[in-house]
Amino acid sequence: MVKYEVIVTTANLAQATTTNNVFIKLVGMDGESNRTWLTSIKGTATFYLGAESKFSVSCPTSLGKLVLVEIDKKPLPLFPEDSWFPSKVKVKSPEGDIYNFPIYRWITDSEVHLFREGTALRILDDDHHLGKYSREKELKQREQLYSWAVYKEGLTHCIKADNPLSLPCEVRFSFTKTTEFLYTASTGLTELKLKGLSGSKQNWTNIDSIRKVFCNKTTNISDYVQKHWRDDAFFGYQYLNGVNPLMIRRCTALPSNFPVTDDMVFLRGGKCLTEEMQEGNMFLCDYKRLDGLQTNVINGKKQYLMAPLVLLHKTPDDKMMPIAIQLKQTPADDNPIFCPTDSEYDWLMAKIFVRSAEFNEHQLNVHLLRTHLLAEVFAVSLLRNLPMVHPLYKLLIPNTRYTLQINYLARLLLIADKGVFTQFASSGGEGMITILKRSLSAATYSSLCIPDDIAERGLEAVPNFYYRDDGLKLWDIIHRFVTGVLGYYYKRDAEVCQDSELQKWIQDIFEHGFLSQTCTGIPQSFSTVAELIKFVTMVIFTCSGQHSAVNSGQYDYGGWMPNTPISLQLPPPTTKGTASEATMLRTFPDVNTTVQGMSTMWLLSKQSSDFVPIGRYPQEHFSEEVPCKLIKDFQGELHILSTVIKTRNKSLEVPYTYMDPALVENSVAI
């Protein structure tokens, strides 16, 4: 007889404990053990949360190299079946070899579950009949668990689920996350001391009344925003380092529908528009995606959403200053071009309409579509097409944590018929879906890759662009990490081409994420190792750094409503000289619309206590020495970048923290 030492670890998660009887079978290249009941002197504490328990499994002869373990559990007589979350199983063979079996899955039934040994295997390496069988069985189960659904025609596809509890257990929120999210969602208005205002359909009567509400909950940046929201320099600064750094691009020629002339504008430095464009100092923000939308009706009143064009000038002292704003796409006598030389409220109202357009562009395209919905596509395709033993599964599964449930809740609470955005945003309803469809049809692979995107928008040399500076460094760190890991498993391009599971993953993304549109530039297959590395880098960056950049500052920049109005309820001025403070206050959203927007941005910016930063992997999916060392190197580089960013921020009037790896969540989880 030979003995195998088995160590079973139960995850340190709420409700991970089981009192059921647990059984294991070891399966090797040369045979298998009997199904063995794992008993211990610990009794009911054997599989308590966080517990590590040792057992002995006897076999007549050695099983050879271990391939997998079979695990099942049965309830005691008169006891209910419960759920158990084992994190891993470690087995020491009689020959002294150590085998690791990552589990990280809720076992909720009495079925037999198969788990592979932790060494990553591509399908072309998996030549044992039991390995092939378990691989096929796992993917068949996953295809049933993770089905595609169409939320709206023309939009990215999503996970099929009737409610959050119908999602597979392993992708749901933890007990901690669920409790905190529900608490924040249900008490947001109370926490912000806005409860008594949520039913008020009145206009704001003065700025001070908005300030009194806002001061109940501020951040350092939101306080700065409240003091500087009228300033032109801050208006321009937000295009670089606010929550939407994707709108601005260098302007080499004015669009034909934006007839700005030299006599309209004042350019510091004394040069003309043409000269400044030639020198790379002119920038354009064009909200044409918002043109012609059907807008919302809130509190019985029609709302207004413009599709403005904004011209900005980089001044000799390196400030990004707005110099001209046209609020509609088509030039006309009743569509004047506003400039800083106009009256105070003419110019301020033009900027307010731009900032309201910015809210809709940011929330629906930059935030919802380009991070949340794409991250869901990446996750569902991963879970459908790659088994746990695949190296890409091991690499990417941490970047999918909580994404499927948070997106289900977004569809339920934000953009459904009774959702907050549907009810209170100017684009709510049909306009919202139109923006999403237009955004998806315009999305490109290059725009999702920050080095390509920055180059295409001509922003390589813009000063004080911290999103670019931090984002490019983060991209490079991720790229080096991915190159190391995937380069370890894929030595030649032919190996990428031959990996059918890998090819199915990208095919699913192309079909269900980008609706098979070749114009997006999204690959339909991978031909080289370099192509694979770049795409996986983009996936990790999108789910972590990019989401943080467009999500974490929502309350910072949007908590003070005048800076980012969720809706506006008067049309813009059609002639100059007619705007006033009273006009502005009547144009702002009503009190209840304002507080709904504030509480939603508070919720979406609230970090959970079980937040996992980029580079941290509580679940040990890799067991080989090389990828484990690469993870440590990755963490070291991220720590250095975090230190550099923190040092830089000490000298900034408005610190830029959203790409600090210590504050970047590893997945789209909020």
N, C-alpha and C positions, 0 to 999 in steps of 0.2 A: 504494500500500500504506500502511496505517496500523498503528501498533504500540501494543499495550497492555502496560503494565508490570504484572507479576504478582508479588506477594510472598506466599510460603507460609510459615507459621509452624507448626513442630511443637511440640507441648506439651512442657513440661519435666517429664515424668512417666517413671518407670521403665518400660522396655520400649516406649516410644512410638516409637522409631526404626524406619524401614523401609529395607531395601536394595533393595526392588522398584523397578521403573520406574514412575513416576507420570505420568499423563496428565490433561490438562484441556481442557475445551471451554467457551468463553464464549458465553452465550446472551443476546441482547438483543431489544429491541422490533422492531428492523429486520433481524435476521439472527443468524447464529451463526458462530463461528470453526470452523476444522478442529480435530479432536482433536489436541492438541499434546503431544509428549513433553517433559517438564520436565527438561532436562539442565543440568548446571552443572559448572564446573571444580572444585567441592568434591568431586565423585565420591560415594563412599559416605557422606560427611558431609553431603550435601545435605539429607537429611531426618533428621538426628540430633536427639535430644531437645533441645529448647530452641533449635534452629536456625531462623534466618530467612533464606530464600533468595529471590533475585530472578531473574525470568525475563522473556522477551519473547515475546509472542504476536502474530503478524502476521495481518492480515486485508485483503482487497482494498478494503473500504470500512468506514466506521464502522458499528457494530452498534446504535447508538442507546442508549437507556437500558438498562443491564444488568438482567436479571431473575433469572438463576440461573447457576450453574456446574455442569458435570458433571465428576466426578472418578472416576478408576478407577486401579488399579495392577496390574501384571503382574510375576510373578517372573522373574528372569534364568534362562536355561537352566541346568539342574542345581542351581539354588538353590531352597530351599523358599519357599512363600508365607508371609509374616509379617504381623504386625498393625502398624498405624500409627495414631497418634492426632494428626491435624492439629488445631490449635486454631482457626486462621482463615486466610482468604485475603483479601488486599487488592488491588484492581485500580485502576490509574490509566488513564483513557481518554485518547485523543489530544486530546480537548477539555479535558482537565485535571480532569475530575470524578473523585472518589474513591468507590469502592464497597467496602463491607465485607461479607464473607460469613462469619458465624460457623459453625464446623464442630462442634468439641467432640464428636467421635464416633470410636469405634474403627472403622477400615476393615479388615476381616479377610479379605476375599475379592477376587475379580477382577471383581465386578459394577460397573456404572456407578451412582454415587450422585449425587443431585441436591441442591444446597444453594441456598437462596434468598438474595437480597441482604438485608442486615441491617435495612433499614427495616421496622418492624413494620406488618403489614397484617391488618386484620380480614377475614373472609370477604366481607363486603359491599363492601370496597374492592378486592378482588383480581379485577380484570376482564380481565386478560390471559389468553389461552387456555393459554399455557405455565405461567403461575402457577397457574391452576386445576388443570391436569393434575398438576403436581408436588405440590400441596396434597392432592389426592385420593389420589395414589399413596403419599405419606408416611403418611397416616392409615390406609390399607388395610394397609400393612406393620406399622404400630404396633398395629393391632387384633389381628394375628396374634402379634406379639411379646409384647404385654401382655394376656394373657387373664385373666379372672376365675376364681377357684376358690373353692369352699366348704370352709373348714377344718373347721368344725363347724356343723351347723344351728343357727340362732338367733344366730350371731355375725357380725360384719362379714366381708365377703368379702375375699379376699387375692389376691396375684399367683399365677398358675399356674406352678409351677416344680418340677422333679424333684430338683434339687440346686442349690447356689449357682452352679455353672458353666453351668447351663441358663438363668440370667438373662441378658438382653441385656447385651453388654459394657459399654455406657455407664453402666449403673446398678450395676455391681459395685464392690466395694472396689478401691482402688488397690493396687498391689503393697506400698506402705508400710503401708497400713491393714491389709491381709491379714496381713502378717508380724507386725505388732505385736499384732493381735487374737489370732492363734493362739498367739503366745508368751505373752501374758498369760493366756489361757484355760488353756494347758497347764502353766504354771508358777505359777499363782496360789497353790496350796497351799504350794509350795516357797518362793515369795517371801514369804509370810506366816509361813513356818517352821512350817507346820501338817501337813506331809506325814506325819509319824509318827503323827498323831492321826486321820487321815481314816478309819481302819478301826476305831476304838475305839467300841464300843457301850455303854460304861459311863456311869453318871451322873457329873455333876460332884460332887466331894466337898466343895468349899468355894469361896468367892468368890475367894480368892487364886489358886487354880489357873486359874480363868478369866482373872484379871488377868495372870498370867504369859504365857499364850498371846496375849492381846490386845496386850500391850506390844511385841510384835515389830513391829507396824506400826500407828502411830497418826497421826492428824492433830490439829491444834490443837483442833478442835471435838470429835473423838471422845475426846480426852483429857479435855475438859471434861465430856462426857457421862458418862464413866466415874466422875467425881468427884461428879456431881450427879444421877444418874439416879433416886435415891430422893426427891429434893426435889419437893414439890408444885408449887412455882412453876415449876420446869423442866418438869414434866409438862404443866402448862397452857400454858407458852410454846411447846411443840412444836406445839400446834394452830394457832398463828399463823405460826410461822417455821421449823417442821421440814419434812420432805419431803412432808407431806400437809396443806396449808393449806385444803383444800376441805371438811373434815368439820364444822367448827364453824359454828353459826348462833345468832342471838339467840333467846332463849326468851321468848315472851310469855305462854305458858300451859303448864303441865306436861302431858305426855301422860298419858292415863288409865291407862296401864300402868306408870307410874313414880310411885308414890304417896309422894313425898317430902313431909314435913311440917316445920313450923317447929321443932318440938321435937327433930328429928333433927339439924339442922344449926346451925352457928354462923356467922353472917354478920358480918364486921367492918364496923362502922359502926352496928350496933344495930338495923337495920331488918328487917322480915319479908320472906319470899319474894315475896309479892304486890307489896309496895312496890318491891323491887329489880327485879322484872320490869317494872313500870310505868316505872321509870327507865332501862330498857335495860341493866341490869347483869348479867343472867342469860343463860347460854349453854348450849346442848345439843349433844351429839354422840350420834347414834343409829345403831348398827351393825346395824339391823334387816335389812339385806341379807344378813347372815351367819346368820340364824336358820334352824335346821332342816337344816343341811348335813350330808351324809355326810362324815365326817372320815377322815383317812388312817390307815394302820397302818404304823409305822416301827419297824424292828428288832423286829418281831413284837408291838409294843405299840400299842394304840389311842391315838390322839391326840385332843386336846380343843381346840375352838374355840368361843368364846362369841359372843353377839350383844349386847354390853352397851349400856347407856344411861349417859351421863356428864353430870352437871350441874356447870357451872363458874360461878364468881362473879368479876366484876371488882371488885377491892377498891378502897378509897379511894386507895391508893398505886399504882393501875394495874397490879396483877398479876392474872393469870388463874389462879385457884385452884380445883382440883377440890374439891367439897364433898359429892358423893354419887355412888356407883357401884352400879348394879344389873347383874349379869352375864348375866342371861337376860331375854328379852322379857316373859315372863308372870310377874306377881307371885305369890309363893307363900311358904309358911313356910320352904321349903328354898332360897329365893332371896332372901336378905337384902339390904337396902340398906346398903352399907358407907360409912363416913364417916371423916374424919381423926381423930375422937375414939376410934375403935376401937383395938384393940391394934396395935402396930407392924406385925406380919406379916399380920394380917387386912387392913389397909389396903394394905400393900405388895403382897400377893398379888392384891388386886382390881385394882390399877394394872397389874400384870404381865399379867393376863388381857386387860385393855384394850389394852395395847401389842402383844400378840400378835394380837389382832383387827385392830389398826391395821396391822400388817405385811401381812396378807392384803388388807384393803381398799385399802391404798396400792398394793401391787404389781400387783394384778389390775385394779382399776377405775381408780384415779387415774393410774397409770403406764402399764401395758400397754394398756388399752383406750383411754383418753382422750387419749393422746399417740401411742404407737407404732401401734396398729391404725388409728386415724383418719388419721394422717399417711400411712399406706400407701394408704388409700382415696383421699385427696386426690391422691397421686402417680400411682397407676394410672389414675385418671380423667383427669388432666392429660395423661399420655402417650398415652392412647388417643384423646382427643378434640380436642386442640389441636396444630396443627403448629408447628414451630419459629418460623415467621414471625409467629405470633399474639402480640399484646402481653402477654396473660396468661401464655402459656408463658414468655416472656422474663422476666417478673416472678417467677414461682413456681418455675422449674426449679432455682434454687439451693437452695430449701427442701426439695428431695426427695433431696438427695445422700446416698447410702448407705442410705436408709431401707428399700428393698426387700430388700437383703441382710441388714441387721441384723435385720429382722423374720423373714426366713426362718430365720436362725440362732436367734432366740428361740423359734420354734416347734419347732426341732430340738433345742436344747440345754436349754431351760428348761421348756416345757410339754408336750413329747411324752411318751410312755409311760415313757421312761427319762430324762426331763429332771430337772434339779435340783429345781425346784419340785414336780414330780409326786412325786418320791421323798421329799423332805425337808420340805415345807411341810405344815402341819396340814390345809390345804384341798386338798392334791394329789389329782389324779384327778377323780372325778365332782364333788366339791365345787367345785373350781377352775372347771370349765366352767359350773356353776350360777351362781357369782358373776359370771362374765363375761356370761352371758345376762341375769341380773337387772340388771346395771349398764348394759348396752346398752338394755334396755327402759325404764330410768329416765333415760337421758341426754337432755338438752334443749339446744337451740341456745343459749338464754340462759345456761345454765351454762358454756358454752364461751367466752362473751364476758365477760371479767373485770369490766367496769363493771356489766353486768347482774347477774352472779353475786354480786358484793359487795353490791349493793343488795338483791337478793332474800334474801340471808342476813342482812341487817340489820347489816352490819359496817362501815358507813361511818365511824363515830366511834370504833371500838375503838383505843385507844392502842397504840403499839409493835408495829404490824402491818406489818412491813417488806415482806412478800410483796405486800400490797395497795398500799402506797405506791410501791414500785418497779415493780410490775406495771402499775398504772394509768398511770404515766408512760411506760413502755415501749409500752403499747397506744396511747397518744395519739401517740407518735412514729411508730409503724408506720402508724397511721391517717392521719396527715398525709402520709406518704410515698405510701401507696396512693392517697389522694385525688388527689395531684398527678399520679401516673403514669396512673391509669385515667381521671382527668378530662381528661387530654391527648388520650386516644384516644376517649373517649366523651363527647361534648358534650351529648347529649340522651338522655332515657330510651328513646325509640323505637329508638335505635341498639343499646341493650342487648337490647331485645326481639327485634330482627331478627338478632342474631348467633347463628346456629344452632349453631355450635361451642361457644360459651359456654353455651348452654342445655343441650346434651348433657352438658357437663362437670358441671353441677349436678344434672342428672337422674340421672347415673351415681352420684354421691355419695349422693343421696337413696335410690336403689334398693339399691346395694351396700354402702353404709356404714351406713345407718339402716333398711335392710330395708323401705323404703316406708312407714314408720310416721309418719303425719301428726302424731301426738301429740308428737313430738319438737320440732316447730316448725322443723325444717330446711326451708329453701325448696326447692320442687320446680322452680322457675324463677325468673328474675330479671325484674322489671318496671321497676326504676329503677336509675339509676347509684348512688344511695345504698345500695340493697340489696346491689349487687355489691361496693361498697367495704367495707361492714361484713363481709361474708362472707369476702372475701379477707384482710382484716385479721385475722379470727379464724384463718384457715388459717396465716398467717405466724406469729402469736403462739403458736398451738398447737405448731407445729413447732420453734420456737426458745425463746422465754422460758418458756412453760409447761412444756415438756419439761425444760428446765434446772432449773426450780424443783422438780420432783418426781423428778429423776434424780440431779443432781450431788451431793446430800448423802446419798446412801444409805449410804455407808460411814461418813460423819461421825456419823450418828445410829443406824446399825444395826450398825456394827462391834463395838460393845460389846454382846454378845448380851443381857444382862439388860434392856437398854432396849428391845429390839425382838426378842423371841424368834420364830424362824421357825415354831416349833411348841411345844406343851406336852403333857406326857404323864401328867398326873393331872387329874382333874376339879376344879373350883373348890370351895372350902369351901361347905358347905350350912348350917353354923351358925357363929356367931362364937365366937372364943376357941380355935379348933382349929389355927390356922396357926402355923408356926414356921420357923426358918431351914432345918431339915432338910426340912420339907415343900416349901419353895421350891426347894431344890436337887434334890429328886426330881421336881418338876414341870417344871423346865427341860428343854430338849431334851438328848438324849445328846450326848457329845463329838463323834461323827462328824457328827451333824446340825448342831451348832453351827458346826463348821469349814467344812462345805459352804456354809452360809448366809453366813459371813464371806467366803469366797473369791469367792462369786458377787457379793456386793455390792461387793467390791473391783474385780472385773472390770467391773461395770456403771458404776462411778464413774470409771474410768480413762480419761482423755482421750488421744486419739491425737495424735501429733506433726503430722499433717496436718489438724488441727482448723481449721475456718474459722468465725470469729465472725460474728454477725449484722451485716449491713450491708457485709460484704466480698464482692466478686464477682470472683474470679479469672478467670472466664469472661465475656467482654465480649459479651453478647447484644444489648444496646441500642447503637445507633449514633447516634441522633438527639440533638441538643444538649439538648433539654428533659429527657428522662428521665435523661441522663447527669449533668446539673446537679442534678436531684432526688436522685440517688444520693449525690452529694457532700454535699448538704445533710443527707440522712439520716444519713450517717456522722458529720457534725459534731454533730448532735443526740445521737446515741448516745454520742459521746465526752464531751459535757457531762454526760449522765446518769451515765456511768461515773465521772466525777470527783466528782460529787455523792455517789454511793453510797460511794465509797472514803473521802471526807471524813467522811461520817456514821459509817462503820464504825469509824473510829479511836477513837470514844468509847464503843463498845458492848462489853460484856463478852463477848457472843457475836455476832461480826459476821455480817451477812446478805449473802452474796455471790452467791447463785444467780441473781439478775436483773441482775447487773452485765454490761452488753453486751460488755465485753471478755472475759467468761468464758462467754457464752451462745453455743452452737453454732448455726449457721444452719439446721440440719436435725436430724432425729432420726437420729443416726448412731452412737449407742452405747446 
